[in-house]
């Protein structure tokens, strides 16, 4: 299980520059393995950045298929790194 998780983490870091030119993408990827569910505000706090920066990186991760919108309640949107969850559950 740990080998699969480490392998996926390395894969994401290896293709990070294809996802976004921002050096912050590595911080976001690392944070997904600590907390696979997140909000834009969570990313904003992790990066100590503006909301537009957090949105931009999240959208890049969505486009790359790394995360998806999990739920929306009004303005609050929760995003999910589904493959990480499936790895943790031993489903892949």
N, CA, C and O of each residue as an XYZ file, in Angstrom:
368
protein
N       0.830     -1.204      0.000
C       0.000      0.000      0.000
C       0.868      1.260      0.000
O       0.647      2.184     -0.782
N       1.865      1.274      0.899
C       2.735      2.453      0.980
C       3.526      2.657     -0.305
O       3.762      3.794     -0.716
N       3.936      1.563     -0.941
C       4.671      1.675     -2.201
C       3.795      2.320     -3.280
O       4.264      3.154     -4.055
N       2.524      1.924     -3.320
C       1.610      2.494     -4.310
C       1.404      3.988     -4.057
O       1.390      4.785     -4.995
N       1.248      4.355     -2.805
C       1.048      5.765     -2.455
C       2.301      6.572     -2.794
O       2.210      7.641     -3.398
N       3.466      6.061     -2.406
C       4.724      6.749     -2.720
C       4.935      6.869     -4.223
O       5.409      7.895     -4.711
N       4.583      5.826     -4.948
C       4.735      5.828     -6.399
C       3.841      6.896     -7.042
O       4.269      7.613     -7.946
N       2.596      6.993     -6.563
C       1.685      7.999     -7.114
C       2.155      9.413     -6.757
O       2.063     10.331     -7.572
N       2.652      9.574     -5.548
C       3.166     10.882     -5.135
C       4.345     11.297     -6.023
O       4.422     12.446     -6.458
N       5.249     10.370     -6.288
C       6.390     10.650     -7.154
C       5.905     10.982     -8.566
O       6.416     11.905     -9.201
N       4.922     10.230     -9.052
C       4.357     10.480    -10.380
C       3.808     11.906    -10.483
O       4.054     12.601    -11.468
N       3.070     12.333     -9.469
C       2.510     13.696     -9.485
C       3.614     14.747     -9.434
O       3.551     15.749    -10.146
N       4.613     14.525     -8.605
C       5.718     15.488     -8.533
C       6.487     15.538     -9.852
O       6.929     16.605    -10.280
N       6.643     14.377    -10.494
C       7.352     14.333    -11.775
C       6.618     15.116    -12.861
O       7.251     15.744    -13.709
N       5.289     15.081    -12.837
C       4.540     15.807    -13.868
C       4.018     17.165    -13.383
O       3.209     17.803    -14.057
N       4.480     17.593    -12.227
C       4.016     18.858    -11.645
C       4.204     20.042    -12.580
O       3.310     20.880    -12.701
N       5.345     20.125    -13.237
C       5.603     21.272    -14.115
C       4.724     21.255    -15.355
O       4.545     22.288    -16.000
N       4.171     20.094    -15.696
C       3.200     20.033    -16.795
C       1.835     20.525    -16.335
O       1.045     21.037    -17.128
N       1.570     20.361    -15.046
C       0.295     20.801    -14.480
C       0.291     22.313    -14.309
O      -0.672     22.985    -14.679
N       1.372     22.844    -13.747
C       1.468     24.283    -13.490
C       2.940     24.691    -13.418
O       3.782     23.936    -12.931
N       3.230     25.864    -13.896
C       4.601     26.398    -13.816
C       4.914     26.930    -12.418
O       6.072     27.203    -12.104
N       3.903     27.076    -11.593
C       4.088     27.612    -10.248
C       4.885     26.649     -9.379
O       4.583     25.456     -9.347
N       5.899     27.147     -8.672
C       6.636     26.278     -7.744
C       5.751     25.813     -6.580
O       6.081     24.845     -5.894
N       4.641     26.497     -6.365
C       3.721     26.130     -5.281
C       2.982     24.823     -5.543
O       2.389     24.252     -4.628
N       3.013     24.349     -6.777
C       2.289     23.120     -7.098
C       2.800     21.950     -6.255
O       2.028     21.058     -5.902
N       4.080     21.950     -5.934
C       4.645     20.869     -5.116
C       4.087     20.899     -3.691
O       3.846     19.849     -3.096
N       3.883     22.094     -3.148
C       3.281     22.207     -1.808
C       1.858     21.674     -1.808
O       1.434     21.000     -0.869
N       1.128     21.980     -2.866
C      -0.259     21.518     -2.966
C      -0.294     19.998     -3.103
O      -1.100     19.336     -2.449
N       0.563     19.449     -3.936
C       0.611     17.992     -4.098
C       0.920     17.321     -2.760
O       0.256     16.356     -2.383
N       1.920     17.823     -2.046
C       2.245     17.250     -0.730
C       1.050     17.330      0.213
O       0.786     16.392      0.966
N       0.336     18.435      0.174
C      -0.809     18.603      1.084
C      -1.927     17.619      0.771
O      -2.660     17.214      1.674
N      -2.072     17.227     -0.499
C      -3.119     16.266     -0.866
C      -2.909     14.915     -0.195
O      -3.873     14.207      0.094
N      -1.664     14.557      0.051
C      -1.377     13.274      0.681
C      -1.559     13.333      2.198
O      -1.598     12.297      2.863
N      -1.668     14.528      2.736
C      -1.965     14.702      4.160
C      -3.468     14.856      4.369
O      -4.021     14.383      5.362
N      -4.122     15.526      3.415
C      -5.558     15.806      3.508
C      -6.133     15.819      2.087
O      -6.086     16.847      1.411
N      -6.676     14.680      1.632
C      -7.153     14.593      0.246
C      -8.433     15.380     -0.043
O      -8.793     15.557     -1.207
N      -9.119     15.849      0.989
C     -10.271     16.731      0.832
C      -9.821     18.143      1.169
O      -9.094     18.337      2.143
N     -10.235     19.133      0.387
C      -9.825     20.500      0.693
C     -10.787     21.514      0.089
O     -11.588     21.201     -0.791
N     -10.679     22.734      0.589
C     -11.401     23.881      0.032
C     -10.360     24.851     -0.529
O      -9.162     24.707     -0.285
N     -10.830     25.815     -1.265
C      -9.921     26.844     -1.780
C      -9.227     27.553     -0.624
O      -8.042     27.875     -0.707
N      -9.961     27.790      0.440
C      -9.378     28.461      1.600
C      -8.235     27.636      2.200
O      -7.239     28.200      2.652
N      -8.372     26.310      2.205
C      -7.288     25.455      2.701
C      -6.016     25.674      1.882
O      -4.927     25.803      2.440
N      -6.160     25.715      0.567
C      -4.999     25.914     -0.314
C      -4.409     27.305     -0.091
O      -3.191     27.480     -0.059
N      -5.281     28.274      0.061
C      -4.844     29.648      0.327
C      -3.978     29.702      1.597
O      -2.953     30.384      1.621
N      -4.384     28.998      2.628
C      -3.644     28.970      3.892
C      -2.321     28.228      3.729
O      -1.283     28.695      4.198
N      -2.354     27.078      3.069
C      -1.137     26.286      2.855
C      -0.079     27.099      2.110
O       1.103     27.079      2.457
N      -0.532     27.813      1.078
C       0.402     28.570      0.244
C       0.689     29.974      0.763
O       1.607     30.648      0.295
N      -0.113     30.405      1.743
C      -0.020     31.792      2.213
C      -0.154     32.726      1.008
O       0.651     33.633      0.796
N      -1.208     32.460      0.230
C      -1.394     33.175     -1.031
C      -2.777     33.816     -1.106
O      -3.569     33.756     -0.165
N      -3.030     34.415     -2.229
C      -4.337     35.025     -2.479
C      -5.328     33.955     -2.934
O      -4.944     32.852     -3.325
N      -6.591     34.304     -2.875
C      -7.628     33.390     -3.333
C      -7.502     33.102     -4.837
O      -7.658     31.950     -5.239
N      -7.224     34.109     -5.683
C      -7.058     33.802     -7.113
C      -5.933     32.799     -7.391
O      -6.054     31.964     -8.287
N      -4.847     32.881     -6.631
C      -3.755     31.921     -6.805
C      -4.215     30.517     -6.422
O      -3.918     29.552     -7.126
N      -4.932     30.401     -5.317
C      -5.448     29.103     -4.873
C      -6.431     28.535     -5.904
O      -6.405     27.339     -6.194
N      -7.291     29.388     -6.453
C      -8.238     28.957     -7.495
C      -7.491     28.456     -8.723
O      -7.822     27.411     -9.283
N      -6.487     29.212     -9.130
C      -5.747     28.868    -10.342
C      -5.086     27.492    -10.214
O      -5.187     26.671    -11.126
N      -4.419     27.241     -9.103
C      -3.766     25.945     -8.912
C      -4.789     24.818     -8.802
O      -4.571     23.730     -9.334
N      -5.890     25.066     -8.125
C      -6.939     24.049     -8.017
C      -7.503     23.721     -9.394
O      -7.708     22.551     -9.718
N      -7.754     24.737    -10.200
C      -8.273     24.503    -11.548
C      -7.283     23.720    -12.405
O      -7.686     22.882    -13.211
N      -5.995     23.988    -12.237
C      -4.971     23.231    -12.967
C      -5.001     21.759    -12.553
O      -4.857     20.874    -13.397
N      -5.186     21.498    -11.264
C      -5.268     20.120    -10.776
C      -6.534     19.422    -11.278
O      -6.517     18.224    -11.560
N      -7.621     20.170    -11.388
C      -8.856     19.617    -11.946
C      -8.643     19.248    -13.414
O      -9.002     18.152    -13.843
N      -8.057     20.169    -14.179
C      -7.793     19.924    -15.600
C      -6.891     18.710    -15.808
O      -7.046     17.977    -16.785
N      -5.948     18.498    -14.886
C      -5.020     17.374    -14.987
C      -5.629     16.065    -14.480
O      -5.012     15.006    -14.589
N      -6.839     16.142    -13.926
C      -7.509     14.948    -13.427
C      -7.021     14.480    -12.069
O      -7.292     13.349    -11.667
N      -6.307     15.335    -11.363
C      -5.769     14.977    -10.045
C      -6.831     15.142     -8.964
O      -6.913     14.332     -8.040
N      -7.640     16.187     -9.079
C      -8.720     16.428     -8.112
C     -10.025     16.659     -8.861
O     -10.042     16.923    -10.063
N     -11.108     16.550     -8.116
C     -12.432     16.826     -8.675
C     -13.289     17.505     -7.617
O     -13.006     17.440     -6.421
N     -14.342     18.155     -8.091
C     -15.278     18.797     -7.179
C     -16.062     17.693     -6.477
O     -16.706     16.872     -7.130
N     -16.007     17.675     -5.165
C     -16.682     16.642     -4.388
C     -18.076     17.080     -3.983
O     -19.032     16.314     -4.110
N     -18.198     18.311     -3.495
C     -19.523     18.819     -3.111
C     -19.516     20.339     -3.116
O     -18.477     20.985     -2.979
N     -20.691     20.876     -3.277
C     -20.871     22.324     -3.245
C     -22.087     22.635     -2.402
O     -23.165     22.076     -2.605
N     -21.902     23.525     -1.463
C     -23.016     24.022     -0.663
C     -22.888     25.527     -0.634
O     -22.098     26.085      0.127
N     -23.670     26.172     -1.468
C     -23.558     27.617     -1.589
C     -22.200     27.961     -2.170
O     -21.810     27.436     -3.212
N     -21.490     28.835     -1.502
C     -20.170     29.244     -1.984
C     -19.063     28.272     -1.600
O     -17.970     28.324     -2.164
N     -19.337     27.389     -0.650
C     -18.317     26.446     -0.184
C     -18.247     25.241     -1.117
O     -19.221     24.504     -1.274
N     -17.091     25.055     -1.726
C     -16.853     23.892     -2.572
C     -15.752     23.064     -1.942
O     -14.727     23.585     -1.505
N     -15.986     21.771     -1.907
C     -14.989     20.844     -1.378
C     -14.456     20.029     -2.548
O     -15.223     19.514     -3.361
N     -13.142     19.921     -2.621
C     -12.476     19.186     -3.685
C     -11.859     17.921     -3.104
O     -11.572     17.847     -1.909
N     -11.658     16.932     -3.962
C     -11.214     15.620     -3.532
C     -10.164     15.080     -4.487
O     -10.319     15.162     -5.706
N      -9.097     14.526     -3.927
C      -8.099     13.801     -4.711
C      -8.510     12.329     -4.665
O      -8.039     11.559     -3.828
N      -9.403     11.961     -5.587
C     -10.065     10.649     -5.541
C      -9.084      9.481     -5.613
O      -9.253      8.498     -4.892
N      -8.071      9.566     -6.459
C      -7.137      8.449     -6.584
C      -6.406      8.194     -5.269
O      -6.127      7.045     -4.928
N      -6.096      9.254     -4.533
C      -5.432      9.079     -3.236
C      -6.355      8.347     -2.271
O      -5.914      7.462     -1.538
N      -7.633      8.714     -2.268
C      -8.619      8.042     -1.410
C      -8.708      6.571     -1.789
O      -8.692      5.705     -0.913
N      -8.800      6.276     -3.080
C      -8.888      4.888     -3.530
C      -7.639      4.101     -3.161
O      -7.732      2.931     -2.790
N      -6.486      4.723     -3.258
C      -5.240      4.063     -2.828
C      -5.268      3.762     -1.337
O      -4.898      2.667     -0.912
N      -5.707      4.733     -0.545
C      -5.764      4.531      0.905
C      -6.755      3.436      1.302
O      -6.555      2.722      2.285
N      -7.821      3.323      0.521
C      -8.824      2.283      0.790
C      -8.419      0.918      0.234
O      -9.107     -0.078      0.460
N      -7.298      0.875     -0.496
C      -6.834     -0.370     -1.084
C      -7.648     -0.833     -2.273
O      -7.631     -2.013     -2.623
N      -8.364      0.098     -2.897
C      -9.229     -0.249     -4.026
C      -8.513     -0.227     -5.366
O      -9.043     -0.711     -6.366
N      -7.310      0.336     -5.389
C      -6.497      0.292     -6.622
C      -5.051      0.021     -6.249
O      -4.192     -0.058     -7.127
